[in-house]
Amino acid sequence: MMQACLLSLVLSLLQVGTMLEDPAAEARAQDLMREIRCVACENEPISQSGSDIAADMRDRVRAMVAAGESDDDIRDWFVTRYGDFVLFRPRADGVSGGLLWGLPFFLLAVGAAWLVVRRREQDDAGSGIEAVPAEGAEFDASGAEENAR
């Protein structure tokens, strides 16, 4: 048990050793690492993944931040290398981005319009009240009442 705790401590110190010296740059790198998906793990950011490729991706993010690259340049590099899947927040540019971000709102508007039209049809159908003949009275084809004999 003690060996496992010691090994965990050593591994965490090894990861801490790769941190950037500037706290603001490290915070920026950490923010980017939470936005980038590990390509080996499902739906896990590289900041939390324990896979070897995630460690390489973290090192790459830190190196690019240290080199003065902008956040968009870093995201672009990862998208170019791994595709749009690598970003947790996909971009809204292009046809696929437009569909991804616009289609839910379009479907919501279509559904709301359909509900309004359906409600109006039900209101119109409910307003046509038909007369009920009194007992002993009959209606002829023209709707005039005849007294029963």
N, CA, C and O atoms as a DFTB+ gen file, in Angstrom:
596 C
 N C O
     1  1       0.832      -1.189       0.000
     2  2       0.000       0.000       0.000
     3  2       0.876       1.252       0.000
     4  3       0.619       2.215      -0.723
     5  1       1.906       1.211       0.821
     6  2       2.799       2.358       0.912
     7  2       3.551       2.566      -0.398
     8  3       3.823       3.701      -0.789
     9  1       3.882       1.481      -1.066
    10  2       4.594       1.585      -2.337
    11  2       3.709       2.217      -3.406
    12  3       4.188       2.991      -4.235
    13  1       2.402       1.883      -3.388
    14  2       1.473       2.457      -4.365
    15  2       1.338       3.961      -4.150
    16  3       1.309       4.725      -5.114
    17  1       1.255       4.386      -2.902
    18  2       1.158       5.822      -2.614
    19  2       2.430       6.550      -3.029
    20  3       2.374       7.654      -3.571
    21  1       3.570       5.930      -2.775
    22  2       4.837       6.528      -3.150
    23  2       4.975       6.629      -4.669
    24  3       5.448       7.638      -5.191
    25  1       4.560       5.579      -5.369
    26  2       4.597       5.590      -6.835
    27  2       3.674       6.674      -7.395
    28  3       4.037       7.369      -8.344
    29  1       2.494       6.817      -6.815
    30  2       1.557       7.853      -7.247
    31  2       2.146       9.249      -7.037
    32  3       2.001      10.128      -7.886
    33  1       2.803       9.436      -5.911
    34  2       3.430      10.727      -5.623
    35  2       4.548      11.033      -6.608
    36  3       4.665      12.165      -7.078
    37  1       5.366      10.044      -6.924
    38  2       6.460      10.233      -7.874
    39  2       5.914      10.567      -9.261
    40  3       6.426      11.461      -9.936
    41  1       4.869       9.843      -9.686
    42  2       4.282      10.121     -11.002
    43  2       3.686      11.513     -11.073
    44  3       3.828      12.198     -12.086
    45  1       3.023      11.939     -10.016
    46  2       2.446      13.292     -10.030
    47  2       3.545      14.349     -10.038
    48  3       3.386      15.397     -10.665
    49  1       4.661      14.090      -9.348
    50  2       5.766      15.046      -9.376
    51  2       6.421      15.115     -10.746
    52  3       6.887      16.176     -11.162
    53  1       6.458      13.985     -11.448
    54  2       7.012      13.994     -12.804
    55  2       6.158      14.844     -13.732
    56  3       6.684      15.554     -14.589
    57  1       4.844      14.773     -13.563
    58  2       3.966      15.590     -14.392
    59  2       4.081      17.060     -14.021
    60  3       4.027      17.925     -14.895
    61  1       4.239      17.353     -12.732
    62  2       4.371      18.738     -12.289
    63  2       5.662      19.339     -12.813
    64  3       5.726      20.542     -13.062
    65  1       6.700      18.514     -12.986
    66  2       7.987      18.994     -13.460
    67  2       7.938      19.572     -14.864
    68  3       8.832      20.326     -15.249
    69  1       6.908      19.232     -15.643
    70  2       6.805      19.735     -17.005
    71  2       6.010      21.036     -17.081
    72  3       5.784      21.556     -18.173
    73  1       5.590      21.561     -15.948
    74  2       4.792      22.785     -15.950
    75  2       5.633      23.973     -16.404
    76  3       6.857      23.978     -16.274
    77  1       4.956      24.961     -16.930
    78  2       5.622      26.197     -17.350
    79  2       5.959      27.040     -16.121
    80  3       5.267      26.987     -15.104
    81  1       7.010      27.796     -16.233
    82  2       7.442      28.612     -15.101
    83  2       6.535      29.813     -14.878
    84  3       6.323      30.218     -13.736
    85  1       6.001      30.384     -15.940
    86  2       5.098      31.525     -15.822
    87  2       3.708      31.018     -15.418
    88  3       3.106      30.240     -16.158
    89  1       3.186      31.443     -14.257
    90  2       1.870      30.953     -13.817
    91  2       0.737      31.311     -14.780
    92  3      -0.192      30.524     -14.962
    93  1       0.808      32.494     -15.398
    94  2      -0.235      32.887     -16.344
    95  2      -0.201      32.001     -17.587
    96  3      -1.250      31.608     -18.098
    97  1       0.986      31.688     -18.067
    98  2       1.127      30.816     -19.236
    99  2       0.670      29.403     -18.906
   100  3       0.040      28.750     -19.737
   101  1       0.979      28.921     -17.705
   102  2       0.534      27.587     -17.296
   103  2      -0.981      27.540     -17.169
   104  3      -1.603      26.550     -17.554
   105  1      -1.583      28.603     -16.633
   106  2      -3.041      28.659     -16.529
   107  2      -3.678      28.644     -17.915
   108  3      -4.691      27.979     -18.132
   109  1      -3.084      29.377     -18.847
   110  2      -3.578      29.381     -20.232
   111  2      -3.443      27.996     -20.852
   112  3      -4.353      27.531     -21.538
   113  1      -2.317      27.339     -20.614
   114  2      -2.114      25.984     -21.135
   115  2      -3.126      25.022     -20.530
   116  3      -3.659      24.162     -21.231
   117  1      -3.395      25.161     -19.237
   118  2      -4.377      24.285     -18.585
   119  2      -5.777      24.496     -19.166
   120  3      -6.521      23.534     -19.360
   121  1      -6.134      25.745     -19.441
   122  2      -7.433      26.030     -20.067
   123  2      -7.536      25.354     -21.435
   124  3      -8.559      24.756     -21.769
   125  1      -6.471      25.458     -22.211
   126  2      -6.460      24.807     -23.524
   127  2      -6.537      23.289     -23.390
   128  3      -7.202      22.627     -24.187
   129  1      -5.865      22.744     -22.396
   130  2      -5.870      21.290     -22.201
   131  2      -7.255      20.773     -21.827
   132  3      -7.583      19.619     -22.101
   133  1      -8.062      21.619     -21.205
   134  2      -9.434      21.215     -20.881
   135  2     -10.347      21.291     -22.093
   136  3     -11.412      20.673     -22.099
   137  1      -9.950      22.036     -23.120
   138  2     -10.744      22.168     -24.338
   139  2     -10.411      21.114     -25.383
   140  3     -11.187      20.894     -26.313
   141  1      -9.267      20.463     -25.236
   142  2      -8.803      19.516     -26.256
   143  2      -9.050      18.098     -25.762
   144  3      -8.682      17.736     -24.645
   145  1      -9.675      17.313     -26.612
   146  2     -10.054      15.944     -26.289
   147  2      -8.894      14.992     -26.545
   148  3      -8.162      15.140     -27.524
   149  1      -8.734      14.025     -25.667
   150  2      -7.733      12.981     -25.875
   151  2      -8.222      12.080     -27.007
   152  3      -9.378      11.659     -27.009
   153  1      -7.360      11.788     -27.955
   154  2      -7.772      10.974     -29.100
   155  2      -7.773       9.486     -28.763
   156  3      -8.322       8.691     -29.525
   157  1      -7.172       9.091     -27.644
   158  2      -7.170       7.686     -27.243
   159  2      -8.309       7.379     -26.269
   160  3      -8.800       6.251     -26.234
   161  1      -8.730       8.356     -25.487
   162  2      -9.786       8.156     -24.486
   163  2     -11.076       8.772     -24.993
   164  3     -11.053       9.763     -25.723
   165  1     -12.187       8.193     -24.612
   166  2     -13.460       8.754     -25.049
   167  2     -13.891       9.884     -24.125
   168  3     -13.973       9.706     -22.910
   169  1     -14.161      11.029     -24.701
   170  2     -14.714      12.187     -23.998
   171  2     -13.947      12.544     -22.729
   172  3     -14.551      12.812     -21.690
   173  1     -12.650      12.548     -22.811
   174  2     -11.812      12.940     -21.689
   175  2     -10.813      13.978     -22.181
   176  3     -10.134      13.753     -23.183
   177  1     -10.715      15.111     -21.490
   178  2      -9.736      16.116     -21.916
   179  2      -8.326      15.631     -21.663
   180  3      -8.095      14.770     -20.815
   181  1      -7.390      16.186     -22.400
   182  2      -6.000      15.755     -22.223
   183  2      -5.469      16.145     -20.858
   184  3      -4.481      15.574     -20.398
   185  1      -6.097      17.096     -20.206
   186  2      -5.644      17.492     -18.867
   187  2      -5.906      16.396     -17.841
   188  3      -5.230      16.352     -16.813
   189  1      -6.860      15.518     -18.090
   190  2      -7.211      14.481     -17.132
   191  2      -6.828      13.082     -17.588
   192  3      -6.875      12.142     -16.794
   193  1      -6.457      12.929     -18.830
   194  2      -6.167      11.608     -19.369
   195  2      -4.793      11.119     -18.921
   196  3      -3.854      11.901     -18.767
   197  1      -4.701       9.820     -18.719
   198  2      -3.437       9.230     -18.321
   199  2      -2.719       8.520     -19.459
   200  3      -1.688       7.884     -19.236
   201  1      -3.250       8.619     -20.682
   202  2      -2.637       7.909     -21.803
   203  2      -1.348       8.600     -22.252
   204  3      -1.122       9.781     -21.987
   205  1      -0.526       7.830     -22.930
   206  2       0.761       8.376     -23.398
   207  2       0.561       9.481     -24.428
   208  3       1.285      10.477     -24.427
   209  1      -0.428       9.301     -25.311
   210  2      -0.650      10.331     -26.342
   211  2      -1.154      11.622     -25.715
   212  3      -0.834      12.708     -26.199
   213  1      -1.944      11.519     -24.634
   214  2      -2.411      12.726     -23.945
   215  2      -1.231      13.462     -23.315
   216  3      -1.194      14.692     -23.310
   217  1      -0.275      12.713     -22.789
   218  2       0.925      13.342     -22.217
   219  2       1.701      14.080     -23.311
   220  3       2.192      15.188     -23.096
   221  1       1.804      13.453     -24.481
   222  2       2.477      14.119     -25.611
   223  2       1.712      15.367     -26.039
   224  3       2.312      16.393     -26.359
   225  1       0.380      15.272     -26.044
   226  2      -0.441      16.421     -26.425
   227  2      -0.297      17.547     -25.408
   228  3      -0.232      18.715     -25.791
   229  1      -0.246      17.218     -24.120
   230  2      -0.028      18.250     -23.085
   231  2       1.321      18.928     -23.270
   232  3       1.435      20.151     -23.177
   233  1       2.346      18.113     -23.535
   234  2       3.678      18.682     -23.776
   235  2       3.665      19.617     -24.980
   236  3       4.309      20.666     -24.971
   237  1       2.927      19.227     -26.014
   238  2       2.846      20.050     -27.228
   239  2       2.151      21.380     -26.920
   240  3       2.588      22.435     -27.379
   241  1       1.061      21.321     -26.135
   242  2       0.348      22.554     -25.768
   243  2       1.273      23.474     -24.986
   244  3       1.345      24.671     -25.265
   245  1       1.976      22.923     -24.016
   246  2       2.885      23.750     -23.214
   247  2       4.002      24.345     -24.065
   248  3       4.375      25.504     -23.880
   249  1       4.536      23.560     -24.993
   250  2       5.609      24.062     -25.863
   251  2       5.095      25.187     -26.756
   252  3       5.798      26.174     -26.974
   253  1       3.885      25.049     -27.270
   254  2       3.331      26.082     -28.143
   255  2       2.993      27.347     -27.354
   256  3       3.184      28.457     -27.850
   257  1       2.489      27.183     -26.125
   258  2       2.217      28.347     -25.275
   259  2       3.527      29.053     -24.939
   260  3       3.606      30.280     -24.985
   261  1       4.558      28.273     -24.599
   262  2       5.863      28.859     -24.279
   263  2       6.471      29.562     -25.487
   264  3       7.213      30.532     -25.325
   265  1       6.168      29.089     -26.692
   266  2       6.687      29.709     -27.912
   267  2       5.912      30.968     -28.296
   268  3       6.294      31.670     -29.232
   269  1       4.823      31.258     -27.574
   270  2       4.065      32.479     -27.836
   271  2       2.948      32.316     -28.844
   272  3       2.419      33.312     -29.339
   273  1       2.575      31.089     -29.160
   274  2       1.470      30.850     -30.106
   275  2       0.148      31.287     -29.472
   276  3      -0.023      31.208     -28.255
   277  1      -0.776      31.745     -30.301
   278  2      -2.082      32.137     -29.792
   279  2      -2.945      30.894     -29.556
   280  3      -2.645      29.808     -30.052
   281  1      -4.015      31.081     -28.793
   282  2      -4.919      29.962     -28.514
   283  2      -5.509      29.402     -29.803
   284  3      -5.620      28.187     -29.963
   285  1      -5.889      30.291     -30.725
   286  2      -6.461      29.838     -31.997
   287  2      -5.442      29.057     -32.823
   288  3      -5.789      28.068     -33.468
   289  1      -4.181      29.501     -32.802
   290  2      -3.142      28.764     -33.528
   291  2      -2.954      27.361     -32.951
   292  3      -2.769      26.397     -33.694
   293  1      -3.004      27.255     -31.638
   294  2      -2.843      25.950     -30.992
   295  2      -4.024      25.049     -31.335
   296  3      -3.838      23.879     -31.671
   297  1      -5.246      25.595     -31.251
   298  2      -6.428      24.804     -31.630
   299  2      -6.352      24.378     -33.097
   300  3      -6.651      23.233     -33.436
   301  1      -5.950      25.310     -33.959
   302  2      -5.828      24.987     -35.391
   303  2      -4.827      23.865     -35.628
   304  3      -5.063      22.994     -36.465
   305  1      -3.717      23.875     -34.906
   306  2      -2.711      22.838     -35.068
   307  2      -3.300      21.468     -34.723
   308  3      -3.084      20.495     -35.445
   309  1      -4.036      21.401     -33.628
   310  2      -4.630      20.126     -33.219
   311  2      -5.742      19.695     -34.175
   312  3      -5.877      18.506     -34.468
   313  1      -6.544      20.651     -34.666
   314  2      -7.599      20.309     -35.622
   315  2      -6.991      19.812     -36.931
   316  3      -7.487      18.853     -37.521
   317  1      -5.925      20.456     -37.383
   318  2      -5.254      20.025     -38.609
   319  2      -4.710      18.608     -38.455
   320  3      -4.778      17.800     -39.381
   321  1      -4.178      18.323     -37.295
   322  2      -3.560      17.010     -37.082
   323  2      -4.582      15.910     -36.782
   324  3      -4.442      14.794     -37.281
   325  1      -5.606      16.205     -35.975
   326  2      -6.529      15.167     -35.501
   327  2      -7.970      15.336     -35.991
   328  3      -8.779      14.425     -35.815
   329  1      -8.305      16.454     -36.588
   330  2      -9.674      16.678     -37.053
   331  2     -10.499      17.450     -36.034
   332  3     -10.043      17.714     -34.922
   333  1     -11.727      17.811     -36.427
   334  2     -12.608      18.605     -35.562
   335  2     -12.998      17.871     -34.284
   336  3     -13.364      18.502     -33.293
   337  1     -12.923      16.554     -34.300
   338  2     -13.293      15.757     -33.132
   339  2     -12.475      16.117     -31.901
   340  3     -12.938      15.934     -30.775
   341  1     -11.277      16.621     -32.099
   342  2     -10.363      16.870     -30.985
   343  2     -10.816      18.033     -30.102
   344  3     -10.361      18.148     -28.964
   345  1     -11.690      18.887     -30.596
   346  2     -12.166      20.032     -29.811
   347  2     -13.483      19.688     -29.124
   348  3     -14.389      19.135     -29.746
   349  1     -13.583      20.015     -27.847
   350  2     -14.844      19.813     -27.133
   351  2     -15.902      20.810     -27.590
   352  3     -17.093      20.504     -27.560
   353  1     -15.483      21.994     -28.011
   354  2     -16.405      23.012     -28.519
   355  2     -16.109      23.220     -29.997
   356  3     -15.249      24.028     -30.348
   357  1     -16.816      22.493     -30.876
   358  2     -16.542      22.620     -32.309
   359  2     -16.819      24.035     -32.805
   360  3     -17.613      24.775     -32.224
   361  1     -16.159      24.378     -33.865
   362  2     -16.326      25.709     -34.451
   363  2     -17.624      25.791     -35.235
   364  3     -18.185      24.776     -35.647
   365  1     -18.085      27.002     -35.431
   366  2     -19.347      27.217     -36.135
   367  2     -19.133      27.625     -37.585
   368  3     -20.059      28.134     -38.217
   369  1     -17.943      27.418     -38.126
   370  2     -17.692      27.811     -39.512
   371  2     -17.910      26.617     -40.437
   372  3     -17.800      25.462     -40.026
   373  1     -18.219      26.921     -41.686
   374  2     -18.440      25.866     -42.665
   375  2     -19.845      25.296     -42.564
   376  3     -20.629      25.674     -41.694
   377  1     -20.141      24.386     -43.467
   378  2     -21.476      23.781     -43.527
   379  2     -21.728      22.908     -42.302
   380  3     -22.787      23.001     -41.681
   381  1     -20.772      22.070     -41.954
   382  2     -20.980      21.166     -40.816
   383  2     -21.125      21.949     -39.515
   384  3     -21.948      21.587     -38.674
   385  1     -20.351      23.004     -39.331
   386  2     -20.484      23.826     -38.136
   387  2     -21.816      24.553     -38.085
   388  3     -22.435      24.666     -37.028
   389  1     -22.251      25.047     -39.245
   390  2     -23.547      25.713     -39.310
   391  2     -24.686      24.769     -38.977
   392  3     -25.615      25.134     -38.256
   393  1     -24.612      23.556     -39.503
   394  2     -25.635      22.557     -39.188
   395  2     -25.586      22.168     -37.713
   396  3     -26.622      22.037     -37.061
   397  1     -24.400      21.989     -37.205
   398  2     -24.237      21.576     -35.820
   399  2     -24.836      22.592     -34.860
   400  3     -25.529      22.219     -33.914
   401  1     -24.574      23.867     -35.094
   402  2     -25.052      24.897     -34.183
   403  2     -26.418      25.454     -34.573
   404  3     -27.164      25.890     -33.697
   405  1     -26.769      25.455     -35.857
   406  2     -28.018      26.069     -36.285
   407  2     -29.206      25.123     -36.344
   408  3     -30.340      25.545     -36.117
   409  1     -28.967      23.855     -36.642
   410  2     -30.062      22.900     -36.812
   411  2     -30.929      22.741     -35.559
   412  3     -32.151      22.690     -35.699
   413  1     -30.385      22.662     -34.365
   414  2     -31.265      22.543     -33.191
   415  2     -32.210      23.732     -33.032
   416  3     -33.374      23.552     -32.673
   417  1     -31.723      24.937     -33.293
   418  2     -32.582      26.110     -33.172
   419  2     -33.640      26.127     -34.270
   420  3     -34.782      26.518     -34.029
   421  1     -33.263      25.703     -35.473
   422  2     -34.219      25.615     -36.574
   423  2     -35.315      24.604     -36.242
   424  3     -36.497      24.881     -36.446
   425  1     -34.933      23.449     -35.739
   426  2     -35.924      22.429     -35.383
   427  2     -36.825      22.897     -34.246
   428  3     -38.015      22.582     -34.228
   429  1     -36.277      23.635     -33.313
   430  2     -37.075      24.192     -32.225
   431  2     -38.113      25.176     -32.767
   432  3     -39.264      25.160     -32.331
   433  1     -37.718      26.028     -33.709
   434  2     -38.646      26.991     -34.307
   435  2     -39.729      26.276     -35.113
   436  3     -40.898      26.657     -35.044
   437  1     -39.360      25.249     -35.874
   438  2     -40.340      24.486     -36.652
   439  2     -41.327      23.797     -35.717
   440  3     -42.529      23.795     -35.984
   441  1     -40.841      23.218     -34.633
   442  2     -41.719      22.561     -33.659
   443  2     -42.675      23.541     -33.011
   444  3     -43.850      23.225     -32.823
   445  1     -42.192      24.724     -32.665
   446  2     -43.061      25.737     -32.058
   447  2     -44.124      26.198     -33.050
   448  3     -45.281      26.378     -32.673
   449  1     -43.745      26.391     -34.317
   450  2     -44.720      26.788     -35.337
   451  2     -45.758      25.687     -35.532
   452  3     -46.948      25.970     -35.669
   453  1     -45.313      24.438     -35.545
   454  2     -46.253      23.322     -35.708
   455  2     -47.248      23.280     -34.549
   456  3     -48.436      23.039     -34.763
   457  1     -46.768      23.515     -33.308
   458  2     -47.662      23.526     -32.154
   459  2     -48.681      24.655     -32.233
   460  3     -49.844      24.463     -31.878
   461  1     -48.260      25.825     -32.694
   462  2     -49.179      26.957     -32.821
   463  2     -50.263      26.639     -33.852
   464  3     -51.447      26.870     -33.603
   465  1     -49.859      26.113     -35.003
   466  2     -50.830      25.771     -36.047
   467  2     -51.788      24.690     -35.547
   468  3     -52.995      24.786     -35.770
   469  1     -51.276      23.688     -34.890
   470  2     -52.102      22.592     -34.370
   471  2     -53.093      23.106     -33.337
   472  3     -54.250      22.685     -33.322
   473  1     -52.653      24.008     -32.481
   474  2     -53.534      24.580     -31.457
   475  2     -54.663      25.391     -32.093
   476  3     -55.811      25.327     -31.652
   477  1     -54.326      26.147     -33.127
   478  2     -55.361      26.931     -33.822
   479  2     -56.376      26.026     -34.509
   480  3     -57.570      26.326     -34.506
   481  1     -55.924      24.939     -35.091
   482  2     -56.842      23.987     -35.721
   483  2     -57.780      23.382     -34.691
   484  3     -58.963      23.190     -34.969
   485  1     -57.269      23.080     -33.510
   486  2     -58.122      22.518     -32.462
   487  2     -59.110      23.545     -31.952
   488  3     -60.253      23.200     -31.652
   489  1     -58.696      24.807     -31.844
   490  2     -59.606      25.860     -31.405
   491  2     -60.710      26.080     -32.427
   492  3     -61.869      26.272     -32.058
   493  1     -60.356      26.054     -33.726
   494  2     -61.353      26.232     -34.775
   495  2     -62.324      25.057     -34.811
   496  3     -63.518      25.261     -35.036
   497  1     -61.855      23.861     -34.602
   498  2     -62.722      22.681     -34.615
   499  2     -63.643      22.688     -33.406
   500  3     -64.778      22.223     -33.505
   501  1     -63.196      23.194     -32.285
   502  2     -64.004      23.221     -31.073
   503  2     -65.044      24.317     -31.081
   504  3     -65.979      24.242     -30.283
   505  1     -64.948      25.348     -31.936
   506  2     -65.903      26.455     -31.933
   507  2     -67.166      26.144     -32.723
   508  3     -68.162      26.853     -32.582
   509  1     -67.151      25.112     -33.546
   510  2     -68.351      24.749     -34.318
   511  2     -69.290      23.900     -33.477
   512  3     -69.247      22.671     -33.537
   513  1     -70.144      24.559     -32.691
   514  2     -71.054      23.843     -31.801
   515  2     -72.291      23.459     -32.597
   516  3     -72.909      24.283     -33.271
   517  1     -72.626      22.190     -32.496
   518  2     -73.818      21.706     -33.191
   519  2     -74.982      21.684     -32.211
   520  3     -74.824      21.394     -31.025
   521  1     -76.160      21.999     -32.749
   522  2     -77.360      21.998     -31.912
   523  2     -77.807      20.561     -31.683
   524  3     -77.754      19.718     -32.578
   525  1     -78.241      20.312     -30.468
   526  2     -78.749      18.987     -30.115
   527  2     -80.267      19.092     -30.123
   528  3     -80.833      19.980     -29.485
   529  1     -80.929      18.187     -30.844
   530  2     -82.403      18.281     -30.898
   531  2     -83.025      17.972     -29.532
   532  3     -82.542      17.125     -28.780
   533  1     -84.092      18.675     -29.250
   534  2     -84.814      18.431     -28.011
   535  2     -85.522      17.088     -28.126
   536  3     -85.710      16.564     -29.224
   537  1     -85.909      16.544     -26.988
   538  2     -86.599      15.268     -27.039
   539  2     -87.909      15.410     -27.782
   540  3     -88.693      16.330     -27.548
   541  1     -88.112      14.493     -28.660
   542  2     -89.358      14.511     -29.416
   543  2     -89.280      15.382     -30.652
   544  3     -90.252      15.428     -31.406
   545  1     -88.182      16.074     -30.905
   546  2     -88.048      16.908     -32.092
   547  2     -87.051      16.261     -33.034
   548  3     -86.109      15.595     -32.606
   549  1     -87.275      16.469     -34.329
   550  2     -86.373      15.936     -35.335
   551  2     -85.881      17.057     -36.226
   552  3     -86.530      18.097     -36.337
   553  1     -84.767      16.859     -36.846
   554  2     -84.239      17.832     -37.795
   555  2     -84.369      17.256     -39.182
   556  3     -84.084      16.081     -39.415
   557  1     -84.803      18.100     -40.101
   558  2     -84.816      17.646     -41.500
   559  2     -83.514      18.038     -42.162
   560  3     -82.612      18.535     -41.488
   561  1     -83.391      17.834     -43.437
   562  2     -82.151      18.080     -44.157
   563  2     -81.777      19.557     -44.134
   564  3     -80.587      19.870     -44.170
   565  1     -82.731      20.474     -44.077
   566  2     -82.420      21.887     -44.078
   567  2     -82.119      22.413     -42.679
   568  3     -81.741      23.574     -42.520
   569  1     -82.284      21.568     -41.667
   570  2     -81.963      21.983     -40.315
   571  2     -83.163      22.559     -39.584
   572  3     -83.028      22.982     -38.436
   573  1     -84.331      22.591     -40.210
   574  2     -85.512      23.140     -39.559
   575  2     -86.103      22.061     -38.639
   576  3     -86.057      20.868     -38.940
   577  1     -86.643      22.509     -37.542
   578  2     -87.201      21.594     -36.566
   579  2     -88.601      21.198     -36.962
   580  3     -89.394      22.011     -37.436
   581  1     -88.883      19.934     -36.756
   582  2     -90.265      19.457     -36.928
   583  2     -90.676      18.844     -35.614
   584  3     -89.909      18.130     -34.967
   585  1     -91.845      19.124     -35.251
   586  2     -92.348      18.532     -34.013
   587  2     -92.758      17.111     -34.272
   588  3     -93.357      16.797     -35.301
   589  1     -92.445      16.285     -33.369
   590  2     -92.799      14.874     -33.502
   591  2     -94.284      14.708     -33.197
   592  3     -94.834      15.388     -32.331
   593  1     -94.924      13.795     -33.923
   594  2     -96.349      13.628     -33.703
   595  2     -96.651      12.468     -32.850
   596  3     -97.818      12.193     -32.571
